[in-house]
Amino acid sequence: MARAITPAVRLKRLSKVLDGARSMLIIVQNTPDPDAIAAAAALREIANVRHDIACSIGHSGAVWRAENLALLKYLGLNTRTLSDLDLSRFDRLSMVDAQPGAGNVNFDPSLRLDVVIDHHPIRPETRSAKFTDIRSRYGATSTILYEYLRAAKIDIPTPVATAMVYGIRSDTQDLGRESTKADLEAFLDLYPLANARALGRIVQAPLPRSYFSKLRIALDQATVYGTRIVSFLGHLDSQEMVAEAADLMLRAEDVNWAMCLAVIDGWLHLSLRTTDRDRHAGRVARNLGGRAGFGGGHQALAAAQIPLSAKNNGARQIKLLVRGITKRFLKATGNPNEPGEPLCQ
């Protein structure tokens, strides 16, 4: 049996890649969630303290969710738009909570990254990076970065600890979904260092009225097929609401699968959530993404993105596409002929 790699060894390998750099770009998913934001802040802390590296954080999408905006503001992170950056000006390129070639990050997979740290299943494009740490068993990337901070004996600043607590909580649904002993240990060690009052303000950030309009659409369009719910939210500005709606739908009584879909920037985005331990949401998402799109994720949550061409981006074509994906989803998760009924009567 191979020996487990210790945090100290991982840190030494990461440091070898970072040594000598003066600047680094940390890339996160297009629409970063709390775990991505926290992981980026943690890697920036390691780069700053151990290597005196100036870091920028970049992504390609917009952040709309109130909690994520509040977290960015609390951390004082001024993220940059990737299309506005000259990547060749950075000494190192890194990516956290995402991987090249995935549908949730706009990054040329042919460009070689220096560092990739993530908790999703490894992609072939990731293997070309100089340093990789991919642990798909972990519930959050923040947990992985916590181990580096501890191995480096870095005093974790309160804002970073607060963000990491929130990142672990959100990606594991308060340690109830796909969490490991490592996630629990990280959470328990970080929580005393966090600002509970600030965390409460972030979690309860005021919601714009548009949020409730989108939520009403999600509920009005939701159809129940036995133990499964499907809802098409129409056209949105960000995929955050798609994931949030799927989380909410899964809480409906006697439901063990939820799929929410929306059209965003010429792509059909879908989020899957499940409590069904006999099937794997990531594999279902890969199937739904098909050859033209992307899909993947974990046992309980996953996502897929399907490009819309000039031929299939009209209202009728999108309706037919959603109908076809719904049929494939129902076939992959149980009885494909289950009659549907509105969630809200």
C-alpha positions as CSV (number, residue, x, y, z in Angstrom):
1,M,0.0,0.0,0.0
2,A,1.3,3.4,-1.0
3,R,2.1,5.9,1.8
4,A,-0.2,8.8,2.2
5,I,1.4,12.1,1.2
6,T,1.7,14.3,4.3
7,P,0.7,18.0,4.3
8,A,4.4,18.9,4.8
9,V,5.4,17.1,1.7
10,R,2.6,18.7,-0.3
11,L,3.6,22.1,0.9
12,K,7.3,21.5,0.0
13,R,6.2,20.6,-3.5
14,L,4.0,23.6,-3.9
15,S,6.7,25.9,-2.6
16,K,9.1,24.5,-5.1
17,V,6.8,25.7,-7.9
18,L,6.1,29.1,-6.3
19,D,9.8,29.9,-5.5
20,G,11.2,32.8,-7.4
21,A,7.9,34.2,-8.6
22,R,6.9,37.8,-8.0
23,S,3.3,37.7,-9.3
24,M,0.6,35.1,-9.6
25,L,-2.9,34.9,-11.1
26,I,-5.4,32.8,-9.2
27,I,-8.2,31.7,-11.5
28,V,-11.5,30.5,-10.1
29,Q,-14.7,29.4,-11.8
30,N,-16.7,31.9,-14.0
31,T,-19.1,32.6,-11.2
32,P,-17.2,31.9,-8.0
33,D,-19.0,30.4,-5.0
34,P,-18.0,30.7,-1.3
35,D,-15.6,27.8,-1.5
36,A,-13.8,29.1,-4.5
37,I,-13.5,32.6,-3.0
38,A,-12.2,31.2,0.3
39,A,-9.7,28.9,-1.4
40,A,-8.4,31.7,-3.5
41,A,-8.0,33.9,-0.4
42,A,-6.2,31.1,1.3
43,L,-3.8,30.4,-1.6
44,R,-3.1,34.2,-1.8
45,E,-2.2,34.1,1.9
46,I,0.3,31.3,1.4
47,A,1.8,33.1,-1.6
48,N,2.1,36.4,0.2
49,V,3.4,35.2,3.5
50,R,5.9,32.5,2.3
51,H,7.0,33.8,-1.0
52,D,6.2,37.5,-1.1
53,I,4.2,37.0,-4.3
54,A,1.6,39.6,-5.3
55,C,-1.6,37.9,-6.3
56,S,-4.6,38.8,-8.5
57,I,-7.8,36.7,-8.6
58,G,-9.5,36.4,-12.0
59,H,-12.7,34.9,-13.4
60,S,-14.9,35.3,-16.5
61,G,-18.5,35.6,-15.2
62,A,-20.4,38.0,-13.1
63,V,-21.2,37.6,-9.4
64,W,-24.8,38.3,-8.6
65,R,-25.6,36.2,-5.5
66,A,-25.9,38.5,-2.5
67,E,-24.0,36.3,-0.1
68,N,-21.0,35.9,-2.5
69,L,-20.9,39.7,-3.1
70,A,-20.9,40.2,0.6
71,L,-18.1,37.7,1.1
72,L,-15.9,39.4,-1.6
73,K,-16.5,42.8,0.1
74,Y,-15.7,41.4,3.5
75,L,-12.4,40.0,2.3
76,G,-11.6,43.1,0.3
77,L,-11.0,41.0,-2.9
78,N,-11.1,43.0,-6.1
79,T,-11.4,40.2,-8.6
80,R,-10.3,40.8,-12.2
81,T,-12.0,39.8,-15.5
82,L,-9.8,37.3,-17.3
83,S,-10.5,38.8,-20.7
84,D,-9.0,42.1,-19.5
85,L,-5.7,40.5,-18.3
86,D,-2.5,39.7,-20.2
87,L,-1.8,36.2,-18.7
88,S,1.8,36.3,-19.9
89,R,2.6,39.1,-17.5
90,F,2.1,36.8,-14.5
91,D,5.1,34.7,-13.3
92,R,2.7,31.9,-12.2
93,L,-0.8,30.8,-13.2
94,S,-2.9,28.9,-10.7
95,M,-6.5,27.6,-10.4
96,V,-8.5,26.6,-7.4
97,D,-11.9,24.9,-7.0
98,A,-11.9,24.4,-10.8
99,Q,-9.9,22.7,-13.5
100,P,-9.0,23.5,-17.1
101,G,-11.3,22.0,-19.7
102,A,-14.3,22.1,-17.4
103,G,-17.4,24.0,-18.6
104,N,-17.5,26.3,-15.6
105,V,-14.2,28.1,-16.3
106,N,-13.3,30.1,-19.4
107,F,-9.6,29.2,-19.7
108,D,-7.7,27.9,-22.7
109,P,-6.9,24.3,-21.6
110,S,-3.8,24.3,-23.9
111,L,-2.1,26.8,-21.6
112,R,-0.1,25.2,-19.0
113,L,-1.0,26.0,-15.4
114,D,1.6,26.0,-12.6
115,V,-0.8,25.1,-9.8
116,V,-4.2,23.4,-9.7
117,I,-5.9,22.6,-6.4
118,D,-9.5,21.3,-6.4
119,H,-11.9,18.8,-4.9
120,H,-13.7,17.7,-8.1
121,P,-12.8,14.6,-10.1
122,I,-9.6,15.1,-12.0
123,R,-9.8,16.1,-15.7
124,P,-7.2,15.0,-18.3
125,E,-6.2,18.7,-19.0
126,T,-5.2,19.1,-15.3
127,R,-2.4,16.6,-15.5
128,S,-0.2,19.0,-17.5
129,A,0.0,21.4,-14.6
130,K,3.4,21.6,-12.8
131,F,1.7,21.0,-9.4
132,T,-1.7,19.4,-8.8
133,D,-3.6,18.5,-5.7
134,I,-6.9,17.0,-6.6
135,R,-8.8,15.3,-3.8
136,S,-12.3,14.4,-5.0
137,R,-13.2,12.8,-1.6
138,Y,-13.0,16.1,0.2
139,G,-16.2,18.1,0.5
140,A,-14.5,21.5,-0.1
141,T,-11.3,23.0,-1.6
142,S,-11.1,25.2,1.5
143,T,-10.3,22.1,3.5
144,I,-7.3,21.3,1.3
145,L,-6.0,24.8,1.5
146,Y,-6.5,24.7,5.3
147,E,-4.0,21.8,5.5
148,Y,-1.4,23.9,3.6
149,L,-1.9,26.9,5.9
150,R,-1.4,24.7,9.0
151,A,1.6,22.9,7.5
152,A,3.1,26.3,6.7
153,K,2.4,27.4,10.3
154,I,0.7,30.5,9.1
155,D,-1.5,32.4,11.5
156,I,-4.8,32.4,9.6
157,P,-6.2,36.0,9.5
158,T,-9.8,36.3,10.8
159,P,-11.3,37.2,7.4
160,V,-9.7,34.3,5.7
161,A,-10.8,31.9,8.5
162,T,-14.3,33.3,8.3
163,A,-14.4,32.8,4.5
164,M,-13.1,29.2,4.8
165,V,-15.7,28.3,7.4
166,Y,-18.4,29.6,5.0
167,G,-16.8,27.8,2.1
168,I,-16.8,24.4,3.9
169,R,-20.3,25.0,5.2
170,S,-21.8,25.9,1.8
171,D,-20.2,23.1,-0.2
172,T,-21.1,20.4,2.3
173,Q,-24.4,21.9,3.4
174,D,-23.3,22.3,7.0
175,L,-21.1,19.1,6.9
176,G,-24.2,17.1,6.0
177,R,-23.3,16.4,2.3
178,E,-20.2,14.5,1.1
179,S,-18.1,15.8,4.0
180,T,-15.1,13.9,5.4
181,K,-13.3,13.7,8.6
182,A,-10.8,16.2,7.1
183,D,-13.7,18.7,6.4
184,L,-14.9,18.4,10.0
185,E,-11.5,18.9,11.5
186,A,-10.8,21.9,9.3
187,F,-14.2,23.4,10.3
188,L,-13.7,22.9,14.0
189,D,-10.2,24.4,13.9
190,L,-11.2,27.4,11.8
191,Y,-14.4,28.3,13.5
192,P,-12.8,29.7,16.7
193,L,-10.7,31.9,14.5
194,A,-13.7,33.2,12.5
195,N,-15.8,36.3,13.1
196,A,-19.2,34.8,13.8
197,R,-21.0,38.1,13.6
198,A,-19.5,38.9,10.2
199,L,-20.3,35.4,9.0
200,G,-23.9,35.9,10.0
201,R,-24.1,39.2,8.0
202,I,-22.7,37.4,5.0
203,V,-25.1,34.5,5.1
204,Q,-28.0,36.9,5.7
205,A,-27.0,39.4,3.1
206,P,-30.0,41.5,1.9
207,L,-31.5,40.0,-1.3
208,P,-32.6,42.2,-4.2
209,R,-36.2,42.1,-5.3
210,S,-35.1,40.5,-8.6
211,Y,-34.1,37.4,-6.6
212,F,-37.7,36.8,-5.6
213,S,-38.9,37.3,-9.2
214,K,-36.5,34.6,-10.4
215,L,-37.4,32.3,-7.5
216,R,-41.1,32.7,-8.4
217,I,-40.3,31.7,-12.0
218,A,-38.4,28.6,-10.7
219,L,-41.4,27.6,-8.5
220,D,-44.0,28.3,-11.1
221,Q,-42.1,26.2,-13.7
222,A,-41.3,23.3,-11.5
223,T,-42.8,20.0,-12.5
224,V,-42.8,16.9,-10.2
225,Y,-42.2,13.4,-11.7
226,G,-42.7,11.0,-8.8
227,T,-39.6,11.7,-6.7
228,R,-37.9,14.1,-9.1
229,I,-38.4,17.8,-9.8
230,V,-37.4,19.7,-13.0
231,S,-37.6,23.4,-13.5
232,F,-36.6,25.6,-16.4
233,L,-35.9,29.2,-15.3
234,G,-35.6,30.8,-18.8
235,H,-32.9,33.3,-19.5
236,L,-30.7,34.4,-16.6
237,D,-27.6,36.6,-16.1
238,S,-25.8,34.1,-13.9
239,Q,-25.8,30.4,-13.1
240,E,-25.9,31.1,-9.3
241,M,-29.7,31.1,-9.3
242,V,-29.8,27.8,-11.1
243,A,-27.8,26.0,-8.4
244,E,-29.7,27.8,-5.6
245,A,-33.1,26.8,-7.1
246,A,-31.9,23.1,-7.3
247,D,-30.8,23.2,-3.7
248,L,-34.3,24.5,-2.7
249,M,-36.2,22.0,-4.9
250,L,-34.4,19.1,-3.4
251,R,-36.0,20.0,0.0
252,A,-39.5,19.3,-1.3
253,E,-41.2,16.4,0.5
254,D,-40.6,12.9,-1.0
255,V,-38.2,14.3,-3.6
256,N,-34.7,12.8,-4.1
257,W,-33.6,14.4,-7.4
258,A,-33.8,18.0,-8.6
259,M,-32.7,19.4,-11.9
260,C,-32.9,23.2,-12.7
261,L,-32.0,24.7,-16.1
262,A,-31.5,28.1,-17.6
263,V,-30.0,29.8,-20.6
264,I,-27.0,32.0,-19.8
265,D,-24.8,33.7,-22.4
266,G,-25.5,31.3,-25.2
267,W,-25.3,28.1,-23.1
268,L,-27.9,25.9,-21.4
269,H,-26.8,25.5,-17.8
270,L,-28.2,22.8,-15.6
271,S,-27.7,21.9,-11.9
272,L,-28.4,18.5,-10.4
273,R,-29.0,17.7,-6.7
274,T,-29.8,14.3,-5.2
275,T,-30.1,12.3,-2.0
276,D,-30.2,9.1,-4.0
277,R,-27.2,7.0,-2.8
278,D,-27.7,4.4,-5.6
279,R,-26.8,6.9,-8.4
280,H,-24.1,9.4,-9.0
281,A,-25.1,13.0,-9.9
282,G,-21.7,13.6,-11.6
283,R,-22.1,10.7,-14.0
284,V,-25.7,11.8,-14.8
285,A,-24.4,15.3,-15.5
286,R,-21.7,14.0,-17.8
287,N,-24.3,12.1,-19.8
288,L,-26.6,15.1,-20.1
289,G,-23.8,17.4,-21.1
290,G,-23.1,15.1,-24.1
291,R,-20.3,15.4,-26.6
292,A,-20.9,19.0,-27.4
293,G,-21.1,20.2,-23.8
294,F,-19.5,19.6,-20.4
295,G,-20.8,17.9,-17.3
296,G,-19.6,16.4,-14.0
297,G,-19.6,16.7,-10.3
298,H,-19.9,14.7,-7.1
299,Q,-22.3,12.0,-5.8
300,A,-24.9,14.5,-4.6
301,L,-24.4,17.6,-6.7
302,A,-23.3,18.2,-10.3
303,A,-23.7,20.6,-13.2
304,A,-23.6,20.6,-17.0
305,Q,-23.3,23.2,-19.7
306,I,-24.5,22.7,-23.3
307,P,-23.6,25.2,-26.0
308,L,-26.5,26.7,-28.0
309,S,-25.7,27.1,-31.7
310,A,-27.4,29.6,-34.1
311,K,-29.7,26.7,-35.1
312,N,-30.9,25.9,-31.6
313,N,-31.1,29.2,-29.7
314,G,-34.6,30.2,-30.6
315,A,-37.5,29.8,-28.1
316,R,-38.9,26.8,-29.8
317,Q,-35.6,25.1,-30.2
318,I,-34.6,25.7,-26.6
319,K,-38.0,24.3,-25.5
320,L,-37.4,21.1,-27.5
321,L,-33.8,20.9,-26.1
322,V,-35.0,21.2,-22.5
323,R,-37.7,18.6,-23.2
324,G,-35.1,16.2,-24.6
325,I,-32.7,16.7,-21.7
326,T,-35.6,16.2,-19.2
327,K,-36.5,12.8,-20.9
328,R,-32.8,11.7,-20.6
329,F,-32.7,12.9,-17.0
330,L,-35.8,10.9,-16.1
331,K,-34.5,7.8,-17.8
332,A,-31.2,8.1,-16.0
333,T,-32.8,8.5,-12.6
334,G,-35.7,6.2,-12.6
335,N,-39.0,5.7,-14.5
336,P,-38.8,7.7,-17.7
337,N,-42.6,7.6,-18.2
338,E,-43.6,9.0,-14.8
339,P,-46.4,11.6,-15.4
340,G,-45.6,15.1,-14.3
341,E,-47.6,17.5,-12.2
342,P,-46.9,21.1,-11.1
343,L,-45.1,21.6,-7.9
344,C,-47.3,24.5,-7.0
345,Q,-50.9,23.7,-7.5
